[in-house]
Amino acid sequence: MAKSLRYVEDATKATRPPREGVPGEQQFCHNCKFLQAGEGEWRPCSIFGGKLVNVNGWCSSWLKAG
């Protein structure tokens, strides 16, 4: 699943197109609506059930939080 959604642990290594009015360089897991609450650098993501993602990561399912 992660591979098909082009998940990377370091978002700066991904080509991130602008989405929802947010430039690609400002898209990270930490500001994505799918990242679940928690503490630390690794947190659960509702896209990747049962898996943790890096808060500085990115995948093609990114949607603006809030």
Number of C-alpha atoms within 10 A of each C-alpha: 8 13 8 8 13 13 20 19 17 14 21 16 10 17 13 18 11 12 13 9 7 12 11 17 13 12 23 23 29 21 17 19 15 18 24 16 10 9 8 8 12 18 18 18 20 13 17 13 8 8 12 15 23 21 22 17 20 28 24 15 13 21 18 16 11 6
